[in-house]
Amino acid sequence: MNSDELVALLERMGDEPSDEEQGLSALDHGLQCAWELSRTHPDDIGLALAGLVHDVGHAFGPDEEHDRLGAAFVRAALGDRAAWLVGAHVVAKRYLVATDPTYEAQLSATSIRTLALQGGALDGPDVERFAHHPRVADALALRRADEAAKIPGRAVPPLERWVPDLRALSSPVD
């Protein structure tokens, strides 16, 4: 998979309703997530791109597998870090529900429904293992941006703004 195939998939997501909220396409949700991350982490384009593509796995299977499927799909184009972040955005939700008593109240109705499908709150050793991962801060930032990226009609830069960055990240380094 290359960046052109990834861009084509993202374009198709513009025609798909988001599993997140009524009136928001799957692409709109990804664009809002990328924009949130670019504002909170302006020097980390890789994190913003992971936010853009974090839900591409919905194109390949059910919600309870979309994190794993999306990670596998983006790995070739965007590398291991982006793939890990895509794969970790569900466990980050489960972690936050387990460790932040206020987080579940911030979740959208859809996120609450899918939380049960995704295994509910993390417990015991899984909480500790995730908490000590070297990229946990990035995964939590992506998860928080994911929840903030559910506003129908919100004006954010279009996909074209991100295409050069997608291509640059997927280009081999000499």
C-alpha angles and dihedrals in degrees: 000000000000136000093268091057090047092051090049090052091049090050090053089050087064087071094047123085112240118247084223108068143348114268096020123105120219088248092051089054092050092046091051091048092050091048092050091052093046088055097046096038104027095169096053111076090164090062091049091050091050086054091050093054101030094112101041088109089075086076091063108040151336125324094256089061102034094100093055094041092048092049091053091048098050099039095087094049103036106022138236099306095054090043091051091049092049089048092047101049093090095046087048089059090048090048094050092049088052097046107029113059091200098048101082090056088058094056122107118244090256092051091051091050093048092045089072092049090049095054104272124248117353117248141201116329093013090060091050094045093051093043090058098047110119091233098046094113091056092047091051091048090052091048093051090048088049090059092045092051099076105093114125112225095013111155112235132149114285127247090268089069090062101040096086090050092048090052093046093050092048094047114102114249115237 
